[in-house]
Amino acid sequence: MGYDTYNAFNCDYDGRVATAQAKVMNETGLVALGYNTFILDDCYTLINRSASGELQQNLTRFPGGMRKWTESINQYGVSGSAYSSNGYMTCAGYPGAYGHEEQDLETWRSWGWNHMVKYDNCYIPYDNITMDNEYGRYKRMAEAIDNLAARYREKPFIYSLCQWGWENPYNWAPRISQAWRIDGDIKPFWSSIKTVINLQVASYLSTGFYQHGDMDMLEVGNSGQGSPVGDLTIAEQRSHFTAWALLKSHLLIGTDLRNATNDTIAILSNKELIDINQDPNEGAPLAPFRIGIQADYSTISYNETKPPPYWGGNSSYGAVFMIINYENTEQKLGFNLTENWAIRAGRQYQVRDMWAHKNCGIAMRNWTLTVGPHDVAALLLTDAGPEPSQELADGEIAPPCAHPFLVHQCTAPNGSFIYNGSKVEYGF
């Protein structure tokens, strides 16, 4: 969790502007919530290395040098993190770290940066130079990070790959890093948000405590500002933040906080969602449900225009559901509780709305709600005791077993079962 300059400013920033973001983060309570590191994302050095190959400080943009700038954000409880590229140059044409991995790590350490390395993928060498694929090229910096940590007996940098989902990183990136980008660069438009959510369907199973798919920086706050200028509605920003938090992505602020509205701060400050994102006991993200074969044996598939709307999983605080309405009109959406593996059949559940920050009823078997266009429901369900057993056993108000797939296999000891309200004395 922290801040990254790219979505707000691209290259149009300096030390004063960057420090101002850290100041607002502190004053609005964002640092206390866990947003506590800062990435200068490209364009922070001079365009050329020194004669000895070192990165050169840009004293015009950062008067007094990088160490002094780092101290300016440290006073607000924010650490410094590094950015570079897995090639000759960064994406904006500044010096990349290929061939200078350990040298640049030493430089960043001397500037007081000690938290994370975001490592881009621009201007990579020809194949006949590296003789390797994405895994091998990115492994160079992973080894350099390990060497630096061993040399100084310090905690290693968190290593976050920014390779845009190339070569299916969920298959190999967990071996050498703590995070990997699943997508190309995010944009502050609803179509981009939907595309990233859809891509997470392929990546979520690789996410755990020590590594996760990075859905890219946040665009919350980028309506009428940002680079490019965005047009996200408040509902779309709520959906965006909910998905990034509950699918366990980085939460890196990417808007000019000097212009932040109350809505922007409120979305970024949703502690209930942040607690699940940072859960100390449950590392897995939510998983899509109601995907593939259904209870009526039909098959549902999704795409970038309409990603999966139903997601569920577990947390230290209860079972979690995320329901997103991708339609342009208000929708009534419902689900069977047991479609989430974390729900115990035969139990009732207290339902908490994590955006309204209040409990909103007891759910038994099913829950239905109305969701506005492009908006989201983030629900936390906690056990509220057993279902009323006799009425259910008699089949008077519902079948004895909750999940539709189980209706023909859920029986009394003598093999009888209840189907469509009728008691059947034998099996198939």
N, C-alpha and C positions, 0 to 999 in steps of 0.2 A: 504494500500500500504506500502511496506517495503521490508525487507530481512529476509529470513529464511535459517539457515545453512544446513538443512538436505540434500537437493539434491546435494549440492556442496561437502559436507565433511562427511556426516553421523556423526560419533563420532570423526573423526580425525581433531580436531580444538582446538584452545586455545584462550585466550583473545587477544593475539597479532594478530592472523589471523582474528578474528572477527572484531576487531577495524579497521584493514586495509580495510575491505569491506565498513565500514561506511565512511572512508576517501575517497575512490574512488567514492562512491555515491555522496558525497558532491562536489568533484572536477569535476565530469562529468555532474553536473546539475540534477542528478536524485533526490536528496533531494528536490530541488526547484520544481520539477514536482509532488511531493507528496509522494515519497518513503521515509517515515520518521519514521518508527519504525523497531525494530530489535528483532528477536526471536532466542534465543539459543535453538535449537530444540534437546533436550535430551542430556544427558551425561555431564552436566555442574556442577553437585554437586559431593560430595563423594558418594560412593555406599551405605552407611548406614546413618540413621538418628542419631542425638545425643541422649543421655540418656533421654533428655526431649522431644524427638520427633521432633526436628527441623531439617530442611534441613541444611547440612553442606557445607560450601564453600570449593571448591577445590583450594587451594592456590598454587598448582603446576601449574595448567592450568591458573589460574587467580591471579597472584601475587598482593598482596595488597587488594584482596577481591572483591566481586561483586559490591559493591557501587563504588569503584574506577573505575572498568571497565565501569560501567554505565556512569560515568562522562566522560570517554574517548570517548564514542560515542555521548554523549550530546553536546560536543564541535563542532560536525559536523552537528548538527541539527537533530539528530536521538534519539528517545526515546527507552526505554527498554520495551519489552513485555515478557510474561511468557509462559512456556511450562510445562505441566505435563500430567498425565494419570488418567483416571477414574477407577483406580484399585490399587492394592497393590504396583505395580511397573510400571515404564514406559516401553516402548517397548524394550529399551536397558537394562533393569534390574536395573535402578536407582529408588530411592524412588518415588512411585506414591502418589497422593494426597487423595486417598480414606481414610476417617476417619481423615484427617488432612486438610480439605478444608480451614477453617478459619485460621488455624495456618500457612499454606503455603502462603495464601494471605497476611498475615501480614509480613511474611519474604520477599516476593517479593516487597511489598511496602517499606520495610526498605532498600532494595537494589536500590530503585529509579525506579522500574518498575511500569508503570502506564497506559499502553495503552490497551493491549489485553491479554487474556488467551487463548492459543491454548490447547485444552484438548483432549488427545488421549484416546484409548479404550483398552489398554492391561492389562492383569492380573486382570480382573474384578472378584469380589467375586462370590461365588456360589449363586444360586437363593435362597437357604434357609437362606442365610445371608442377602441379600438385600431385598428379598420379593418384587422385582420390575422388570420392564422391562427397556429398554434403556432410555425412557423418564424419569422415576423415578430416575434412577441412575445419569443421567446428571442434573436433577433438583437440586440435593444436592449442586453442585458448583454454580449454578445460584442463589440459596438462600444465599449462603455464600458471593457471590459478592455483592448482594444487601445489606446484613448486613454490610459489610465493608464500602460501600459507605455511608450508613446512619450513621455509627459510626463516620466517619471523615468528613461528609458533603462534600464529594468529588464526582467527576464524576466516575461512575462505570467502571470497565474494560469492554471492548468489549469481548463478550464470543463467541468463535469459536469452535464448536464441530468437532472432528476428529474421527467419528465413521464409516467411510468408506461406508456410504449409507445403513447401517443396519436398518431394520424395517421402511423403507420408511420415512426418516427424514423430507422430505418436508411436511408431514402431521402433525408433532408434534414439530419439532425443532423451528419453528418460535414463539412458545409460551414461550420459555425459553432462546433463544439465538439470536445472530445477524447473525450467519453463521453456516452452517453445510456441511460437506463433502458429496459429492454425489457419491464418487468412492473410490476404493482402491488406494494404493499409485501410483502416476504417475511415469512413467519411460521415459527417454529421447529417445524414439523411436516413429516413426510415428504411429505404431499400437496402442500405448497407447494413443496418442493424439486423434485419431479417437474414441476410446472407450469412453473416457471422454465426448467428444462432443455428442455422441449418448445418453449417460446417462442423459445429460442435458435436453433432450426432455421431460423427466418425471418430472423434477424439476423446470423448468423455471417459471411456473405459480405462485410459492410460493415466488419468489424473488420480493422485493420491496425496498423502501427507508431504512427500518430499519432491513432488514434481507435478506440474499441471499444464494443461493447454492454455496458452495466453490468447485471449480474444481481442487483444490490442487495447490501447489507451481508451479512457472514457471520453465520450463526447457530451456528457451532461453539462449544461450551461451554454452550449454552442448553438443558440438560436439567435440569429442576428449578429453573431460574431464567430470567431474561429478561423482556421485556415484549412480548407475554404470556409466561407461563411455558411453556417448551417441554418436549417429550418425545422429542427425537431420540436414537436409540441411537448407540453409538460407530460402528457400521458405517454408519449413515445420515450421520453427521457426516463420516466419511471420504469417502463418495461425494459429498457436498455440496462439500467442500473441493477434491476432485480435479476435479470439473466446473468450478468457478469458476476454478481455476488454469489448467487446460488449455484452457478456452474463452476465456482472456485477459480475464477480468473484473477490475474492481477487487478487491483483497483488503483489505477494511476490517473489522477485528475489531469484533464487536458483542456482547461478553459482559463481565461483571464479572470482570476478571482477578484481583481479590483473592481470588476463590473458585475459580480455575482448577485443575482436576485435572491430573495428569501426562499423561493422555490428551489433554486439550485443548491443552496446550502442545506435545505431540508432533505432533498434527495440524497446528496452525498453523505448526510449525517444519519441515515437510517440505521440506528445501532442494532436493531433486531436482525437485519439482513447482514450487517457487518459481522455480528457475532457468529452467524452460520458460516460466512465466508472464512472466518478465522477460527473455526471450531477446533478446540484442542484435542477432541476425541474422535471426530469423524472427518476423515480426509477426502472421502468420495464426494463428487458433485451429485446433483439431481440427475436422474436418467429419464429419457423420454418414455412415456407409456402411451397406450392406445396407438401403437405403431405396428405395422405388419398385420398378421392374422387377428381377426376380431372374434367376439363371442358369437356372432352370426356367421362366422367362417368367411366373411369378406376380408379383403386385404386393403390396408390404407398405406399409402406412401406419401412422402412430402418432398418439397423442393424449395428453391431460394425464394420463390414468391409466397409460398405458404409452408413455413417450417412447422415442426411439431408444436402444437399448442399446449399439450399436457405433459408436465414433468413432475416427478416425485422422488423422494428419497428420505434419508434419515438425518438426524442431528442430535447433539447432546441435549437438546431442549424439546424434542418431539419430532414427529413425522412432518415432513415439509412437502407442500404442493405449490407449484407455479403454473398458473393458467394464463396464457397470453391470447388476446383477441387480435388477430391480424386483419380482421375485416374492417371496412370503412364505416360500419354501422354497429350500434350496440347489439350485443349477442347474449343470449341466455345459455350458459355452459354448465354442464354437470358431469359428474363422474362417480363411479363406484369406489368407495374408500379402499377396497382391497386391490385395486389396480396399482396401488403403491405397495411394494413389497414390505415396507416398514410398518404397515398397519396390521394389527392382530385381529383376525376374524373373531366375531362373537363379542366384540367390545364396542362401546360408544366412545365418542371423542369430543372434547371441547375444541371449538374452532376459533382460532385467533387470526384476525386480519392484521398483517404486519405493516400495512400502510396506514390503516386507521388507528393502529396501536390499541386495539380493544378486542375483547372476546365478543363473538357474535352468534353463539348458539351451540347446541349439542347436535352432533351428526351421528346418525345411525345408518349404516349401509351406504348411503348416498349423500351427496351434497350438490346443490345447484345454486348458481349465483349469476348475477348480471354484470357483464364487463363492458365498459365503454370502448369505442373504436381505438385500436392500437394501444389499449391499456392492459393492465396486468392485475391478477390477484395473487398475492403471496400469503399463503395460509400455513399456520403452525397448528398441528393437531396433537393434543395431549390426552392421555387415557382418562376417561370419565366413568369407568366401571363397566360391568357386563351388560349386554343387551337384555331386555325383558324376555326371559328364556321360554316361558310356557307358551306365550302367543306365537313365538317363532317356531317352537317345536311342533305346534299344531298346524303350522302353515297358514295361520289366519291373516297375518299381516305381511309375511314375506317367506320365501323358501328358507329351510333350515340352514342352508349354506349360502354365503353372500355372493361369491364370485360366479358369474354366468357360466363359465366353462365347467364348473363343478356340479351343475344341477343334476346331471345323470349319474354321478359317481358319489354323491353325498347321501348316505343311507342310515337308516336305523339298524340296530344289530341284526334284525331278521331280514335285511336286504331291501326293505320297502323304502320308497322315497316319494317326495312330493314334487309334482311337476305341474305348473300352471294352476296351482291351488287344488289339484286332485291327488289323492293318495294312491299310489301304485304299489301293489303287493309283491311285485317281482322286478327283476332287472330287465335287461334288454330282451 
